Amino acid sequence: MTLYIGVDFHPHQQTVCWCDTQSGETQVLDLAHDLEKVRKFYWSLPERAIVGIEASGRARWFEKLLFEKGHKLLVGNPVLIRKRATSRHKNDRRDAELILDLLVRGEFPALWRRPAESESVLEILRLRTALVKQRTGVYNRLQVLAHSAGLPKRRMKGQTFQAILKSLDLDEAGSLSRSQYFALLGSLDKQIGELEEWLRRKAEKDEKTKLLQTQKGVGYLTALATVHYLGDVTRFARTAKQVASFAGLDPVEHSSAGRTRFGGVSKAGSPMLRFQLGQAASIAARYDARLKSFYQRLAKKKPKRVAKTAAARRLLVKLAIMLRDNINADEFDRRGRTVGNARSVPGSAMTAP
């Protein structure tokens, strides 16, 4: 008999619910997140167990601990789990019991999990994005300082303009602010450079990342974000629609009484991936003939922001199909399609089996 354990997981504690395989009674335990206590409990189990929790961004240490002992961790969709509750009352014990019940009945809505390697790459990408935003804020503050000193609007990233700003004779407060901003800017440049070097080495070793970089406009950052966020694209039965929905680039439908209307994108996926795709699509639309034609045709009828989002969605679908079929950008274009299944050309050496 398989031992199932339902866990209501929180950052500092967890409520554990399991069924005793000998007595058949359900037992509940509140367990504080003391590493030794948690380890002692799961090590004391008589057999390997299947542990279910709701999706949480703070459970990586817990997953590692279970893996050491040989237990299996399933992470469920919290929305779907809550829909299966039979009572409107909610507390830690009830939540743990609900998870256990779904596990026993084989109805636990388990989510697809990324490999640890992908999580590590995405974590560094998020950190780089956060530091870049901080650096942009420093540039903006330096621009304000330059305006207050009477300098014309120039590109703050330029070394020449920075040298002019550094040479200005400012008051005491302005001089102190300038020195601190430039010191912070130098620190951020160094940190971002180290992260980008780490990411560049990862990209050079990854065949899938190099495959996506054959598409014009797609650099190593966009390629890494796409590969490690999407994961195994073969799990998408309908690649074009499901990949766009997974990334939050699918338009939300508001239709009723025979009237069809689509609003903005759902934004259900990763903001970082959407940003990277938006930047890549802006460049790709200059050099990729088909994407350029698509963007220009749509920009005549829709606002530019809508056309840019649509171009990013089409670029994402193209990249996903390249990953699925293991083909480069030239082979994709030779097949004659930019959406859908990109049917293979007979006799093509690069066609996926």
C-alpha positions as CSV (number, residue, x, y, z in Angstrom):
1,M,0.0,0.0,0.0
2,T,1.4,3.4,-1.1
3,L,1.9,5.9,1.7
4,Y,0.4,9.3,0.7
5,I,1.0,12.5,2.7
6,G,-0.9,15.7,2.2
7,V,1.0,18.9,3.2
8,D,-0.3,22.4,3.7
9,F,3.0,24.1,3.1
10,H,3.9,27.6,4.5
11,P,7.2,29.5,4.6
12,H,7.8,28.8,8.3
13,Q,5.6,25.7,9.0
14,Q,3.6,22.9,7.5
15,T,0.6,20.9,8.4
16,V,1.1,17.2,7.6
17,C,-1.8,14.8,7.1
18,W,-1.3,11.1,6.4
19,C,-3.1,7.8,6.8
20,D,-1.6,5.2,9.1
21,T,-1.1,2.1,7.0
22,Q,-1.5,-0.2,10.1
23,S,-4.5,1.3,11.9
24,G,-6.1,3.1,9.0
25,E,-6.5,6.2,11.0
26,T,-5.8,9.7,9.6
27,Q,-3.2,11.6,11.6
28,V,-2.4,15.3,11.5
29,L,0.8,17.0,12.7
30,D,1.9,20.7,12.7
31,L,5.6,20.8,11.9
32,A,7.7,24.0,12.3
33,H,10.4,24.5,9.7
34,D,13.3,23.5,11.9
35,L,15.5,21.6,9.4
36,E,16.4,18.9,11.8
37,K,12.9,18.3,13.0
38,V,11.5,18.1,9.4
39,R,14.3,15.8,8.4
40,K,13.7,13.6,11.5
41,F,9.9,13.2,10.7
42,Y,10.3,12.3,7.0
43,W,13.3,10.0,7.8
44,S,11.1,8.2,10.4
45,L,8.5,7.1,7.8
46,P,8.3,3.3,7.4
47,E,8.4,3.5,3.6
48,R,8.8,5.8,0.7
49,A,5.9,8.2,0.4
50,I,4.2,10.4,-2.2
51,V,4.0,13.9,-0.8
52,G,1.5,16.5,-2.2
53,I,1.7,20.2,-1.7
54,E,0.2,23.3,-3.4
55,A,2.5,25.3,-5.8
56,S,4.9,27.4,-3.8
57,G,8.1,29.3,-4.7
58,R,9.7,28.6,-1.3
59,A,9.7,24.8,-1.4
60,R,13.0,24.0,-3.1
61,W,14.8,23.1,0.1
62,F,11.8,20.8,1.0
63,E,12.0,19.1,-2.4
64,K,15.7,18.5,-2.0
65,L,15.2,17.0,1.5
66,L,12.5,14.6,0.2
67,F,14.7,13.6,-2.7
68,E,17.5,12.6,-0.4
69,K,15.3,10.1,1.4
70,G,13.7,8.9,-1.8
71,H,10.2,10.3,-1.3
72,K,8.3,11.7,-4.3
73,L,7.0,15.3,-4.3
74,L,3.9,16.3,-6.3
75,V,3.1,20.0,-6.7
76,G,-0.5,20.8,-7.4
77,N,-2.5,23.6,-8.9
78,P,-3.9,25.6,-5.9
79,V,-6.9,26.9,-7.8
80,L,-8.0,23.4,-9.0
81,I,-7.3,22.0,-5.5
82,R,-9.5,24.6,-3.8
83,K,-12.3,23.9,-6.3
84,R,-12.5,20.3,-5.1
85,A,-13.1,21.4,-1.5
86,T,-16.6,20.4,-0.2
87,S,-16.7,23.0,2.5
88,R,-16.4,26.8,2.5
89,H,-14.4,26.6,5.7
90,K,-10.7,26.8,5.2
91,N,-7.8,26.1,7.6
92,D,-4.4,24.3,7.6
93,R,-5.9,21.0,8.7
94,R,-8.7,21.0,6.2
95,D,-6.3,21.9,3.4
96,A,-3.9,19.1,4.2
97,E,-6.8,16.6,4.5
98,L,-8.1,17.7,1.1
99,I,-4.7,17.2,-0.5
100,L,-4.4,13.8,1.0
101,D,-7.9,12.8,-0.2
102,L,-7.1,13.9,-3.8
103,L,-3.8,11.9,-3.7
104,V,-5.5,8.7,-2.4
105,R,-8.3,9.0,-5.1
106,G,-5.8,9.7,-7.9
107,E,-7.3,13.1,-8.6
108,F,-4.5,15.4,-7.5
109,P,-4.0,18.1,-10.1
110,A,-0.2,17.8,-10.4
111,L,1.7,20.5,-12.3
112,W,4.6,20.0,-14.7
113,R,7.9,20.8,-13.0
114,R,11.0,22.3,-14.5
115,P,14.3,20.6,-14.0
116,A,16.6,22.2,-11.3
117,E,19.0,23.3,-14.0
118,S,16.3,25.4,-15.7
119,E,15.2,26.9,-12.4
120,S,18.8,28.0,-11.7
121,V,19.1,29.7,-15.1
122,L,15.7,31.4,-14.7
123,E,16.7,32.6,-11.3
124,I,19.8,34.3,-12.6
125,L,17.8,35.8,-15.5
126,R,15.4,37.3,-13.0
127,L,18.2,38.7,-10.9
128,R,19.8,40.3,-14.0
129,T,16.4,41.8,-14.9
130,A,16.0,43.3,-11.4
131,L,19.6,44.8,-11.5
132,V,19.0,46.2,-15.0
133,K,15.9,48.0,-13.7
134,Q,17.9,49.4,-10.8
135,R,20.6,50.6,-13.2
136,T,17.9,52.3,-15.4
137,G,16.7,54.1,-12.3
138,V,20.2,55.3,-11.6
139,Y,20.5,56.6,-15.2
140,N,17.3,58.4,-14.8
141,R,18.4,60.1,-11.6
142,L,21.7,61.2,-13.3
143,Q,19.6,62.6,-16.1
144,V,17.6,64.6,-13.6
145,L,20.8,65.9,-12.1
146,A,22.2,66.9,-15.5
147,H,19.0,68.8,-16.3
148,S,19.1,70.6,-13.0
149,A,22.7,71.7,-13.9
150,G,21.5,73.1,-17.2
151,L,22.9,70.4,-19.5
152,P,21.0,69.5,-22.7
153,K,19.3,66.2,-23.1
154,R,21.9,63.6,-24.2
155,R,22.3,59.9,-24.0
156,M,23.3,59.2,-20.3
157,K,25.0,55.9,-21.2
158,G,27.5,57.7,-23.4
159,Q,31.0,58.1,-21.8
160,T,31.3,61.6,-23.2
161,F,28.2,62.9,-21.5
162,Q,29.1,61.2,-18.3
163,A,32.5,62.8,-18.4
164,I,30.9,66.2,-18.8
165,L,28.5,65.6,-15.9
166,K,31.5,64.5,-13.7
167,S,33.4,67.7,-14.5
168,L,30.6,70.1,-13.5
169,D,31.0,72.3,-10.5
170,L,27.9,71.4,-8.4
171,D,26.9,72.4,-4.9
172,E,27.6,70.2,-1.9
173,A,24.4,68.1,-2.2
174,G,24.7,67.8,-5.9
175,S,28.3,66.7,-5.8
176,L,27.6,64.1,-3.1
177,S,24.6,62.8,-5.1
178,R,26.6,62.6,-8.3
179,S,29.5,60.6,-6.6
180,Q,27.1,58.2,-5.0
181,Y,25.1,57.6,-8.2
182,F,28.2,57.0,-10.3
183,A,29.6,54.6,-7.6
184,L,26.3,52.7,-7.6
185,L,26.3,52.7,-11.4
186,G,29.8,51.1,-11.4
187,S,28.8,48.5,-8.9
188,L,25.7,47.6,-10.9
189,D,27.6,47.4,-14.2
190,K,30.1,45.0,-12.5
191,Q,27.3,42.8,-11.1
192,I,25.3,42.7,-14.3
193,G,28.5,41.9,-16.3
194,E,29.2,38.9,-14.0
195,L,25.7,37.6,-14.4
196,E,25.8,38.0,-18.2
197,E,29.1,36.2,-18.4
198,W,27.6,33.3,-16.4
199,L,24.6,33.2,-18.7
200,R,26.7,33.4,-21.8
201,R,28.7,30.4,-20.8
202,K,25.4,28.5,-20.2
203,A,24.2,29.5,-23.6
204,E,27.4,28.3,-25.3
205,K,27.0,24.8,-23.9
206,D,23.2,24.5,-24.7
207,E,22.4,23.2,-28.2
208,K,18.8,24.3,-28.0
209,T,19.8,27.8,-27.1
210,K,22.2,28.0,-30.0
211,L,19.5,26.6,-32.3
212,L,17.2,29.5,-31.4
213,Q,19.9,32.1,-32.0
214,T,19.8,31.2,-35.7
215,Q,16.6,33.4,-35.7
216,K,17.5,37.0,-36.4
217,G,16.9,39.2,-33.4
218,V,17.1,36.4,-30.8
219,G,20.2,36.8,-28.6
220,Y,21.4,34.4,-25.9
221,L,19.3,36.0,-23.2
222,T,16.0,35.6,-25.1
223,A,17.0,32.1,-26.2
224,L,17.8,31.0,-22.6
225,A,14.6,32.5,-21.3
226,T,12.6,30.7,-24.0
227,V,14.3,27.3,-23.7
228,H,14.2,27.1,-19.9
229,Y,10.8,28.6,-19.4
230,L,9.0,26.5,-21.9
231,G,10.9,23.3,-21.1
232,D,9.8,20.3,-23.1
233,V,7.6,21.8,-25.8
234,T,6.4,18.3,-27.0
235,R,4.0,18.3,-24.1
236,F,1.9,21.0,-25.9
237,A,-0.6,19.2,-28.1
238,R,-1.5,22.3,-30.0
239,T,1.8,24.2,-30.0
240,A,0.7,27.6,-31.4
241,K,-2.2,28.2,-29.0
242,Q,-0.9,26.5,-25.9
243,V,2.6,28.0,-26.0
244,A,1.1,31.5,-26.4
245,S,-1.3,30.8,-23.5
246,F,1.5,29.4,-21.3
247,A,3.6,32.6,-21.8
248,G,0.6,34.9,-21.2
249,L,0.5,36.2,-24.8
250,D,-2.9,34.9,-25.7
251,P,-5.7,37.6,-26.1
252,V,-8.5,37.3,-23.5
253,E,-11.9,36.7,-25.1
254,H,-14.9,38.7,-23.9
255,S,-17.7,37.3,-26.1
256,S,-21.4,37.1,-25.4
257,A,-24.8,36.9,-27.1
258,G,-23.3,36.4,-30.6
259,R,-20.8,39.2,-30.2
260,T,-17.1,38.3,-30.4
261,R,-14.6,40.5,-28.8
262,F,-11.0,40.1,-27.8
263,G,-9.2,42.2,-25.2
264,G,-5.5,42.5,-24.1
265,V,-3.3,39.5,-23.5
266,S,-3.8,37.4,-20.4
267,K,-0.3,38.1,-18.9
268,A,-0.6,34.7,-17.2
269,G,3.0,33.7,-17.8
270,S,6.4,35.1,-17.1
271,P,6.8,38.9,-17.4
272,M,10.5,38.4,-18.0
273,L,9.9,36.1,-21.0
274,R,7.3,38.5,-22.5
275,F,9.8,41.4,-22.1
276,Q,12.6,39.4,-23.8
277,L,10.3,38.4,-26.6
278,G,9.1,41.9,-27.1
279,Q,12.7,43.2,-27.4
280,A,13.6,40.4,-29.8
281,A,10.5,40.9,-31.9
282,S,11.4,44.6,-32.4
283,I,14.7,43.6,-33.8
284,A,13.5,40.6,-35.7
285,A,10.8,42.7,-37.5
286,R,13.6,44.7,-39.1
287,Y,15.4,41.7,-40.6
288,D,13.0,38.8,-40.8
289,A,11.0,39.4,-44.0
290,R,7.9,37.5,-43.0
291,L,7.8,39.0,-39.5
292,K,8.4,42.4,-40.9
293,S,5.5,42.0,-43.4
294,F,3.2,40.7,-40.6
295,Y,4.1,43.6,-38.3
296,Q,3.7,46.3,-40.9
297,R,0.4,44.9,-42.1
298,L,-1.0,44.8,-38.6
299,A,0.4,48.2,-37.7
300,K,-1.7,49.8,-40.4
301,K,-4.9,48.6,-38.7
302,K,-4.0,48.4,-35.0
303,P,-2.1,50.5,-32.5
304,K,1.7,49.8,-32.6
305,R,1.7,48.3,-29.1
306,V,-0.9,45.7,-30.3
307,A,1.2,45.0,-33.4
308,K,4.4,44.6,-31.3
309,T,2.6,42.1,-29.0
310,A,1.3,40.1,-31.9
311,A,4.8,40.0,-33.4
312,A,6.2,38.8,-30.1
313,R,3.5,36.1,-30.0
314,R,4.3,35.0,-33.6
315,L,8.0,34.9,-32.8
316,L,7.4,32.8,-29.7
317,V,5.4,30.3,-31.7
318,K,8.2,30.1,-34.3
319,L,10.8,29.5,-31.6
320,A,8.6,26.8,-30.0
321,I,8.2,24.9,-33.3
322,M,12.0,25.2,-33.9
323,L,12.5,23.5,-30.5
324,R,9.9,20.9,-31.1
325,D,11.1,19.9,-34.6
326,N,14.8,20.6,-33.9
327,I,15.2,22.8,-36.9
328,N,16.9,26.2,-37.4
329,A,15.3,29.4,-38.5
330,D,16.2,28.9,-42.2
331,E,14.7,25.5,-42.3
332,F,11.5,26.8,-40.6
333,D,11.2,29.6,-43.2
334,R,11.9,27.1,-46.0
335,R,8.9,25.1,-44.9
336,G,6.8,28.1,-45.8
337,R,4.9,28.7,-42.6
338,T,5.3,31.0,-39.6
339,V,2.4,29.6,-37.5
340,G,0.7,26.3,-36.8
341,N,2.5,23.1,-37.2
342,A,5.1,24.2,-39.8
343,R,4.6,21.1,-41.8
344,S,7.8,19.5,-42.8
345,V,9.2,19.5,-46.4
346,P,9.6,16.1,-47.9
347,G,13.2,15.1,-48.2
348,S,14.4,17.6,-45.6
349,A,17.4,16.4,-43.8
350,M,16.5,18.4,-40.7
351,T,12.9,17.2,-40.4
352,A,12.2,15.7,-37.0
353,P,11.4,12.0,-37.0
